[in-house]
């Protein structure tokens, strides 16, 4: 299942970089080297589907997508959440808060001041 999650994390990374960001931001969420030496087996599905244009997300980006999925799944079980007017924004803000307070997070801001929510 991790290779599928790696593939799914690729789209948000791609969408985030439609507008140019700093190199530190890009480096925090994408693998520069398409050989993807970190956990090679996690990138097998992505390598099979890649025709040259896919971005390879870092494990940080995959972790962010996994957190977002879990937050959305848990909130969707709550009746109060279903009444929230902008659910996607609520889930995103909560996920960013969880990621930024997580001690294992290796990224909070780059040299240009981009926060995790904008990178």
C-alpha positions as CSV (number, residue, x, y, z in Angstrom):
1,X,0.0,0.0,0.0
2,X,2.9,2.4,0.5
3,X,3.7,2.5,-3.2
4,X,0.1,3.5,-3.9
5,X,0.4,6.2,-1.3
6,X,3.6,7.4,-2.8
7,X,1.8,7.7,-6.2
8,X,-1.1,9.5,-4.6
9,X,1.3,12.0,-2.9
10,X,2.7,12.9,-6.3
11,X,-0.3,14.9,-7.4
12,X,-0.4,17.4,-4.5
13,X,3.3,17.9,-5.0
14,X,2.8,18.5,-8.7
15,X,-0.1,20.9,-8.0
16,X,1.9,22.8,-5.4
17,X,4.6,23.5,-7.9
18,X,2.5,24.9,-10.8
19,X,3.6,28.2,-9.4
20,X,7.4,28.5,-8.8
21,X,8.6,28.1,-5.2
22,X,12.0,28.2,-3.6
23,X,14.4,25.3,-4.0
24,X,14.2,24.5,-0.3
25,X,10.4,24.1,-0.6
26,X,10.8,22.0,-3.7
27,X,13.5,19.9,-2.0
28,X,11.4,19.3,1.1
29,X,8.6,17.6,-0.9
30,X,10.3,16.1,-4.0
31,X,13.1,13.7,-4.7
32,X,15.5,15.4,-7.0
33,X,17.1,12.2,-8.1
34,X,14.6,10.1,-10.0
35,X,16.5,7.0,-9.0
36,X,14.7,7.5,-5.7
37,X,17.3,5.9,-3.5
38,X,15.3,6.3,-0.3
39,X,13.2,3.2,0.2
40,X,13.5,2.1,-3.4
41,X,10.7,-0.3,-3.2
42,X,8.2,2.5,-2.3
43,X,8.8,4.0,-5.7
44,X,8.2,0.9,-7.8
45,X,4.6,1.8,-8.8
46,X,5.6,5.4,-9.6
47,X,8.5,4.3,-11.7
48,X,6.2,1.9,-13.7
49,X,3.7,4.7,-14.3
50,X,6.3,7.5,-15.0
51,X,6.7,8.5,-18.7
52,X,9.1,11.3,-17.7
53,X,6.8,13.9,-16.1
54,X,5.9,12.6,-12.7
55,X,7.4,14.2,-9.6
56,X,8.7,11.8,-6.9
57,X,7.5,12.9,-3.5
58,X,9.7,12.7,-0.5
59,X,8.6,10.6,2.5
60,X,7.7,13.9,4.2
61,X,5.2,14.6,1.5
62,X,3.9,11.1,1.6
63,X,3.5,11.4,5.4
64,X,1.6,14.7,4.9
65,X,-0.8,13.0,2.5
66,X,-1.3,10.1,4.9
67,X,-1.9,12.5,7.8
68,X,-4.5,14.4,5.7
69,X,-6.2,11.1,4.8
70,X,-6.5,10.0,8.4
71,X,-7.7,13.4,9.6
72,X,-10.4,13.5,6.8
73,X,-11.5,9.9,7.6
74,X,-11.8,10.5,11.3
75,X,-13.6,13.9,10.9
76,X,-16.0,12.5,8.4
77,X,-17.4,10.2,11.2
78,X,-18.3,13.3,13.3
79,X,-21.7,14.9,12.8
80,X,-20.3,18.3,13.7
81,X,-17.8,18.1,10.9
82,X,-20.5,17.6,8.3
83,X,-21.9,21.0,9.3
84,X,-18.6,22.8,8.7
85,X,-19.0,25.1,5.6
86,X,-15.5,24.7,4.1
87,X,-14.6,21.2,5.0
88,X,-11.5,20.9,2.8
89,X,-10.0,24.0,4.3
90,X,-10.8,22.8,7.8
91,X,-9.1,19.4,7.2
92,X,-6.1,21.1,5.6
93,X,-5.6,23.5,8.4
94,X,-5.9,20.8,11.0
95,X,-3.4,18.6,9.1
96,X,-0.9,21.4,8.8
97,X,-1.2,22.1,12.5
98,X,-0.6,18.4,13.3
99,X,2.4,18.2,11.0
100,X,3.9,21.5,12.2
101,X,3.6,20.5,15.9
102,X,5.0,17.0,15.2
103,X,8.5,16.8,16.6
104,X,9.6,14.5,13.7
105,X,8.7,17.1,11.1
106,X,11.9,18.2,9.3
107,X,10.4,21.2,7.6
108,X,8.6,24.3,8.8
109,X,9.9,27.3,6.7
110,X,12.4,27.9,4.0
111,X,14.8,30.8,3.5
112,X,12.1,32.8,1.7
113,X,9.7,32.4,4.6
114,X,7.3,29.9,3.0
115,X,5.4,28.0,5.7
116,X,4.6,24.3,5.4
117,X,1.0,25.3,4.4
118,X,2.2,27.3,1.4
119,X,5.1,25.2,0.2
